[in-house]
């Protein structure tokens, strides 16, 4: 390419031939994509004759990917992508996890289908029926978020003889204030504050309770919850006592049983088959959909929630329903679920793959004038804070004295949201928690020599 500023800017047709934008044109329209590329490049074209600097991307391919993401965001089809390198897949600040572009694009089309807009209640019922078919539940209710679902549960149990293990009376990882909610509803604590004896709990339940509220240990970020009995074991031991069991499953949900078993979790289907009367799961988390909440179970239990006067105000909005349906359809199809649901892609990545990526990143980052040393090492990542460990690889970046400030400035200047760990001046990137496509974006930001476009 010529050194002239105007010649550093690729043409619209040149970019439209690249895979990210070509794929996007099939999902929306060629004219929409062309207009988006034109709008994206316009500020650079306007300033080109003033010797504007080169666009800060390593290649035309990375630029095409960036423009594709930008068009999706400008069209209301997408949400800003998070490059999450913290070593924690889900957490209080990003509990739902990443949502697939496929889900967002199809949900966008669904939200603009006027026939659906005039039959919203029927649409809601159809999704609830789909949930019942996938889990074996008799009824389902979809509400705005977990806070709303837990609140409805406590209101439905208000004034009835309901017990909850004392050690589960703490705030959840997503900041739901359980102690206050349960105290206001008159739910009684039983057992020790630091352990759960299922045999003793069964005795308490059989003697004095109509209902038992059970919270899976993945609801909590506190250390020590891993010694709690597994949810499936608890349901199987407590159900013969004749109590009505209401289970809050934390991050577990609707995935195949084998996936839950690998992670040491109980699925909604397993809980219902074991005898749970009502089960609460999140629409995000391992399901990979929006941040709504779903209550599944027996008709009489779900009806207690749906018939509360406030329930209609806490329903999931139409946008969440559309996204949830698309996520459910992917799971129901069974086709490439690990590839199509981003959070499952992160959790299922092999150690060999992480090794290769870490080695390649170290090689690429080590040539940066800002980096004194880049080193890969094995470590543990978490699905939640301190909960559900997975093997991972980390890349630790030690900046040069001159590079510390510009390196952090570049990380903070991503068009997306970027999160990482920091120890002193060292930056730690955990490869389990971000996607392979982000590797090149990180390199293009942290290797100053690559921050110009080269023709392909």
C-alpha positions in Angstrom: 0.0 0.0 0.0 1.0 3.6 -0.6 2.2 5.6 2.4 -0.4 8.3 1.6 -2.9 8.5 4.5 -5.8 8.1 2.1 -4.4 4.8 0.8 -4.0 3.4 4.3 -7.8 3.2 4.4 -9.2 0.1 2.7 -12.2 0.4 0.4 -15.8 -0.7 1.4 -15.8 -3.4 -1.3 -12.4 -4.7 -0.1 -13.7 -5.1 3.5 -17.1 -6.5 2.4 -15.3 -9.5 0.9 -13.8 -10.5 4.2 -15.5 -13.3 6.2 -16.9 -11.4 9.3 -18.7 -8.8 7.1 -19.7 -11.3 4.4 -21.3 -13.5 7.1 -23.0 -10.5 8.6 -24.5 -9.5 5.3 -26.3 -12.8 5.1 -27.8 -12.2 8.5 -29.0 -8.7 8.0 -28.5 -7.2 4.5 -25.7 -6.1 2.2 -26.9 -2.6 2.2 -27.0 -2.4 6.0 -23.4 -3.7 6.2 -22.2 -1.4 3.4 -23.7 1.6 5.2 -22.2 0.5 8.4 -18.7 0.1 6.9 -19.1 3.5 5.3 -20.1 5.2 8.6 -17.3 3.5 10.5 -14.6 4.6 8.0 -16.0 8.1 7.5 -14.1 9.9 10.3 -10.8 8.4 9.0 -11.6 9.4 5.4 -12.5 12.9 6.5 -9.2 13.4 8.2 -7.1 11.5 5.7 -5.9 14.6 3.9 -4.8 16.0 7.2 -2.4 13.0 7.6 -4.5 11.1 10.1 -2.6 8.2 11.7 -3.1 4.7 10.4 -6.1 2.7 11.8 -4.9 0.9 14.9 -5.4 -2.7 13.7 -3.0 -5.5 12.9 -4.7 -6.6 9.6 -7.7 -6.1 7.4 -9.2 -9.3 8.9 -9.1 -7.8 12.4 -10.6 -4.5 11.1 -13.4 -6.4 9.4 -14.2 -8.2 12.7 -14.2 -4.9 14.6 -16.5 -3.2 12.1 -18.9 -6.3 12.2 -19.1 -5.9 16.0 -19.6 -2.2 15.7 -22.4 -2.6 13.1 -24.2 -5.1 15.3 -24.0 -2.7 18.3 -25.1 0.3 16.2 -28.1 -1.7 14.9 -29.2 -2.8 18.3 -28.4 -6.4 17.4 -25.6 -6.8 19.9 -24.2 -5.9 23.2 -20.6 -4.8 23.8 -18.3 -7.8 24.0 -16.4 -8.4 27.2 -12.8 -9.6 26.9 -12.8 -11.2 30.3 -9.4 -12.5 31.3 -9.9 -12.5 35.0 -9.9 -16.3 35.6 -13.6 -16.3 36.6 -16.1 -17.2 33.9 -19.2 -15.9 35.7 -19.5 -13.5 38.7 -21.5 -10.7 40.3 -20.4 -8.2 37.7 -21.2 -10.4 34.7 -23.4 -13.2 35.9 -25.2 -14.1 32.7 -22.1 -14.6 30.7 -21.6 -13.9 27.0 -24.6 -14.3 24.7 -24.1 -15.8 21.2 -24.4 -13.4 18.2 -26.7 -16.0 16.7 -29.1 -15.6 19.6 -29.0 -11.8 19.5 -29.5 -11.6 15.7 -32.5 -14.0 15.6 -34.0 -12.5 18.7 -33.8 -9.0 17.1 -35.8 -10.3 14.1 -38.3 -11.9 16.5 -38.8 -8.7 18.4 -39.6 -6.9 15.2 -42.2 -9.5 14.1 -45.5 -7.7 14.5 -47.5 -10.9 14.5 -45.6 -11.9 17.7 -46.0 -8.5 19.2 -49.8 -8.9 19.0 -49.7 -12.3 20.6 -47.2 -11.8 23.4 -49.0 -13.8 26.0 -49.4 -16.8 23.7 -45.7 -16.5 22.9 -44.8 -16.6 26.6 -46.9 -19.6 27.1 -45.3 -21.4 24.2 -41.8 -20.9 25.7 -43.0 -22.1 29.1 -44.4 -25.2 27.4 -41.0 -25.7 25.7 -39.3 -25.5 29.1 -41.7 -28.2 30.5 -40.9 -30.5 27.5 -37.2 -30.1 28.1 -37.3 -30.7 31.8 -40.3 -32.9 32.6 -41.9 -30.1 34.7 -45.7 -29.7 34.8 -45.5 -25.9 34.7 -43.1 -23.0 34.2 -42.9 -19.3 34.9 -40.4 -16.9 33.4 -39.6 -13.7 35.4 -37.2 -10.8 34.9 -34.3 -12.0 37.1 -33.2 -14.2 40.0 -34.0 -11.5 42.5 -37.6 -11.4 41.3 -37.9 -15.2 41.3 -36.5 -15.6 44.9 -38.8 -12.8 46.1 -41.8 -14.6 44.5 -40.8 -17.9 46.1 -40.5 -16.3 49.6 -43.9 -14.6 49.2 -45.5 -17.8 48.1 -44.1 -19.6 51.2 -45.0 -16.7 53.6 -47.0 -17.8 56.6 -46.4 -21.5 55.9 -44.2 -23.9 57.9 -41.0 -23.5 55.9 -37.4 -24.4 56.9 -34.1 -23.5 55.4 -30.6 -24.8 56.4 -29.0 -22.1 58.6 -25.7 -22.3 56.6 -27.6 -21.2 53.5 -28.7 -18.0 55.1 -26.3 -15.6 53.4 -26.2 -13.3 50.4 -25.8 -15.0 47.0 -23.0 -14.3 44.6 -25.2 -12.0 42.6 -26.1 -10.0 45.7 -29.6 -11.3 46.6 -30.1 -10.5 50.3 -31.6 -13.9 51.3 -31.5 -13.4 55.1 -33.8 -10.4 55.0 -36.2 -11.9 52.4 -36.5 -15.2 54.3 -36.8 -13.5 57.7 -39.6 -11.3 56.4 -41.4 -14.4 55.0 -41.2 -16.2 58.3 -38.9 -19.0 57.0 -37.2 -20.7 59.9 -33.5 -21.6 60.1 -32.4 -25.1 61.2 -29.1 -26.8 61.7 -25.5 -25.6 62.1 -24.2 -22.4 60.6 -21.1 -24.1 59.0 -22.4 -27.5 57.9 -25.5 -29.5 56.8 -26.3 -32.9 58.4 -28.9 -34.4 56.1 -30.0 -37.0 58.6 -30.6 -34.4 61.3 -32.3 -32.1 58.7 -34.6 -34.9 57.7 -35.6 -35.3 61.3 -36.4 -31.6 61.7 -38.4 -31.6 58.4 -40.4 -34.7 59.2 -41.4 -33.3 62.6 -42.2 -29.7 61.9 -42.3 -28.5 58.3 -44.5 -28.3 55.2 -41.8 -27.0 52.9 -38.0 -27.0 52.7 -36.1 -24.3 50.8 -32.8 -25.7 49.5 -30.1 -23.5 47.9 -27.4 -25.2 45.8 -23.8 -24.3 46.9 -23.3 -22.4 43.5 -25.5 -19.7 44.8 -22.7 -18.6 47.1 -19.3 -17.2 46.6 -18.1 -17.8 50.2 -15.4 -20.4 50.8 -16.4 -23.5 52.6 -19.7 -24.1 50.7 -18.1 -27.0 48.8 -18.6 -29.1 51.9 -22.4 -28.8 51.6 -24.1 -32.0 50.4 -24.8 -32.1 46.7 -28.3 -30.9 45.7 -29.3 -34.2 44.1 -28.2 -36.1 47.2 -30.2 -33.8 49.4 -33.4 -34.1 47.4 -33.2 -37.9 47.3 -32.7 -38.1 51.1 -35.2 -35.5 52.1 -38.1 -36.2 49.7 -39.2 -39.4 51.6 -40.0 -37.1 54.6 -43.1 -35.9 52.8 -41.9 -32.3 52.6 -42.5 -30.0 49.6 -39.0 -29.2 48.3 -38.2 -25.9 46.6 -34.7 -25.8 45.1 -32.7 -22.8 43.9 -30.0 -24.2 41.6 -27.5 -21.3 41.3 -25.7 -21.6 37.9 -27.0 -25.1 37.0 -29.8 -25.4 34.6 -31.0 -27.1 31.5 -27.9 -28.6 30.0 -27.5 -32.4 29.3 -27.0 -34.4 32.5 -23.5 -35.5 31.4 -22.4 -31.8 31.3 -23.7 -31.2 34.8 -22.0 -34.3 36.1 -18.7 -33.2 34.7 -19.0 -29.9 36.6 -20.5 -31.6 39.7 -23.9 -29.9 39.3 -27.5 -30.9 39.4 -29.7 -30.1 36.3 -33.3 -28.9 36.5 -34.4 -32.1 34.9 -32.5 -34.2 37.5 -33.9 -32.2 40.4 -37.5 -32.6 39.1 -37.0 -36.3 38.5 -35.6 -36.8 42.0 -38.7 -35.2 43.5 -38.2 -31.4 43.8 -41.5 -29.7 43.7 -40.2 -26.3 42.4 -36.8 -25.5 40.9 -35.3 -22.1 40.1 -32.7 -21.7 37.4 -31.2 -18.7 35.6 -31.7 -18.0 31.9 -28.1 -16.9 31.6 -25.2 -18.8 33.2 -24.7 -22.3 31.7 -27.9 -21.9 29.6 -26.2 -19.1 27.7 -29.3 -16.9 27.3 -30.6 -13.6 28.9 -30.4 -12.8 32.6 -34.0 -13.8 33.3 -35.0 -16.5 35.8 -37.2 -19.6 35.4 -39.3 -21.5 38.0 -40.2 -25.0 37.0 -42.1 -27.8 38.8 -45.5 -28.9 39.9 -48.5 -26.9 38.7 -49.7 -26.1 42.2 -46.3 -24.7 43.2 -45.7 -22.6 40.1 -49.3 -21.4 40.4 -48.6 -20.1 43.9 -46.0 -17.7 42.3 -47.9 -16.8 39.1 -51.1 -15.9 41.0 -49.4 -13.4 43.4 -50.6 -9.9 42.5 -47.0 -8.7 41.9 -46.1 -11.5 39.6 -47.4 -9.8 36.4 -45.1 -6.9 37.1 -42.0 -9.1 37.4 -42.5 -11.0 34.1 -39.5 -11.2 31.8 -39.7 -8.6 29.0 -40.3 -9.5 25.4 -36.6 -9.1 24.5 -35.6 -11.6 27.1 -38.3 -14.0 25.9 -37.0 -13.9 22.4 -33.4 -14.4 23.4 -34.4 -17.3 25.8 -36.3 -19.0 23.0 -33.3 -19.0 20.7 -31.0 -20.3 23.4 -33.5 -23.1 24.2 -33.7 -24.0 20.5 -30.0 -24.4 20.3 -29.9 -26.7 23.3 -32.9 -28.6 22.0 -31.2 -29.2 18.6 -28.2 -30.8 20.2 -26.1 -29.5 17.3 -22.7 -28.0 18.1 -24.0 -26.7 21.4 -20.4 -26.3 22.8 -19.5 -24.1 19.8 -22.8 -22.1 19.5 -23.2 -21.2 23.3 -20.2 -19.0 24.2 -20.1 -19.9 27.9 -20.1 -23.6 27.0 -17.3 -23.0 24.6 -15.2 -21.5 27.4 -15.9 -24.3 29.8 -15.2 -27.1 27.2 -11.9 -25.8 25.8 -9.3 -28.5 26.1 -6.0 -28.0 28.0 -4.1 -28.8 24.8 -5.9 -25.9 23.1 -5.1 -23.6 25.9 -1.5 -24.7 25.8 -1.2 -23.9 22.1 -2.8 -20.5 22.6 -0.7 -19.6 25.6 2.5 -20.5 23.8 1.5 -18.5 20.7 0.5 -15.5 22.8 3.8 -15.5 24.7 5.8 -15.6 21.4 3.8 -12.7 19.9 3.8 -10.6 23.1 7.5 -11.1 23.8 8.6 -9.0 20.8 6.7 -5.9 22.1 8.9 -3.0 23.1 6.6 -2.5 26.1 7.0 -6.0 27.5 10.1 -7.2 29.3 8.8 -10.8 29.7 5.7 -12.8 28.9 5.3 -16.2 30.6 2.7 -19.0 30.4 1.8 -21.2 33.4 -0.8 -23.7 34.4 -3.5 -22.5 36.9 -7.1 -23.0 38.0 -10.0 -20.9 36.8 -13.4 -20.8 38.4 -17.0 -20.8 37.0 -18.0 -18.6 40.0 -15.9 -16.9 42.6 -14.0 -19.7 44.4 -16.5 -22.3 43.1 -16.2 -25.1 40.4 -12.6 -25.2 39.5 -11.3 -25.8 36.0 -7.7 -26.2 34.7 -6.5 -23.2 32.8 -3.4 -21.5 31.4 -2.4 -17.9 32.3 0.0 -15.5 30.5 1.8 -13.2 32.9 3.0 -10.0 31.3 5.9 -8.1 32.9 6.2 -4.6 31.4 9.5 -2.7 30.8 10.0 0.5 32.8 9.0 2.5 29.8 6.2 0.2 28.8 4.2 0.0 32.0 2.1 3.1 31.4 1.4 2.6 27.6 0.7 -1.1 28.1 -2.1 -0.4 30.6 -3.4 2.5 28.6 -3.7 0.2 25.5 -5.6 -2.5 27.6 -7.9 0.2 28.8 -8.6 1.6 25.3 -10.3 -1.5 23.8 -13.5 -0.7 22.0 -14.9 -3.7 24.0 -14.8 -3.9 27.8 -11.6 -5.6 28.9 -11.0 -7.2 32.3 -7.8 -8.7 33.6 -6.0 -9.4 36.9 -3.1 -7.2 38.0 -0.3 -7.8 40.6 1.8 -4.7 41.0 2.7 -3.8 37.4 2.3 -7.3 36.1 -0.8 -8.1 34.0 -2.3 -11.6 34.2 -4.5 -12.9 31.4 -6.4 -16.2 32.0 -7.1 -17.9 28.7 -10.0 -20.1 30.0 -12.2 -17.0 30.3 -11.8 -15.3 26.9 -12.1 -16.5 23.3 -9.4 -17.4 20.7 -10.7 -14.6 18.5 -9.6 -12.1 21.3 -6.0 -13.3 21.1 -5.2 -11.3 18.0 -7.0 -8.2 19.4 -4.8 -8.3 22.5 -1.7 -8.7 20.4 -2.6 -5.8 18.2 -3.0 -3.6 21.2 0.1 -4.6 23.1 2.6 -5.0 20.3 3.1 -1.4 19.1 4.8 -2.5 15.9 1.5 -4.2 14.8 -0.7 -1.2 15.3 -1.0 -0.3 11.6 -2.9 -1.9 8.8 -0.9 -4.1 6.4 -2.5 -5.1 3.1 -3.5 -8.8 2.8 
